Amino acid sequence: MKARIAIYDMDRTVTRLPTYLPFLVHAAWRLAPWRLLLLPAALVSMLAYALKLVDRGRLKEINYRLLVGAGVAPERLEPVVESFAARQVANNILPGARAAIAADKAAGRRLVLATASYRLYAAAIARRLGFDDVIATDTERDRGGRVTARIDGRNCYGPAKRDMIEAWLQREGLAREAVHIRFYSDHVSDAPSHRLADEPVAANAHRRLARLAKAEGWEVLDWRDRR
């Protein structure tokens, strides 16, 4: 019998709203409120991304450095991460996503969160929601052990997410043909991971993904509560 795995994207699939900028603002407020004065610079970097002057991974590194800092000791960062995760789980999780996660867990599926968000806080959110594993964007540490703005490896987005899921399966000793994967996401950038899955699910799909799901015959679910 195949091992059954349910893989969820996080932002706008499990959560109502994105978590990336809210985390950076939360961290700035808790660690060094003066950094909030740098928000206009962060908006400029987002414009540079829109103009394709920087890629998505570099955008993350720039904004992390601006709002969190070049390097933060783990013991300072941990309470910030935990308070942010607690707030997200209390206020930013879609009830329909909670129900789906609970149903997959009750059915014996191994729960995996696969997100472009930083593992820093995604893992804390995943733990509170009962996930077994996390695939996410990692951050490097400097020689002093401080968490830095630099991404360690790849930004877990688009085709890279599929590659990282496949690498995770390999690390776990799970041959692709020996597992059954259900994959949930709201965004067309995750189409490579949808195509990897046995059961691709377009959850809370935006327009482009909704069109693709219809063309491909994928299941479509809407957990949005219109709050």
Secondary structure, DSSP 8 states (H G I E B T S, - for coil): --EEEEEE--TTTTBSS--HHHHHHHHHHHH-GGGGGGHHHHHHHHHHHHTTSS-HHHHHHHHHHHHT-SEE-HHHHHHHHHHHHHHHHHHSB-HHHHHHHHHHHHTT-EEEEEEEEEHHHHHHHHHHHT-SEEEEEEEEE-TTS-EEEEEES----THHHHHHHHHHHHHTT--GGGEEEEEEESSGGGHHHHHHSSEEEEES--HHHHHHHHHHT-EEE------
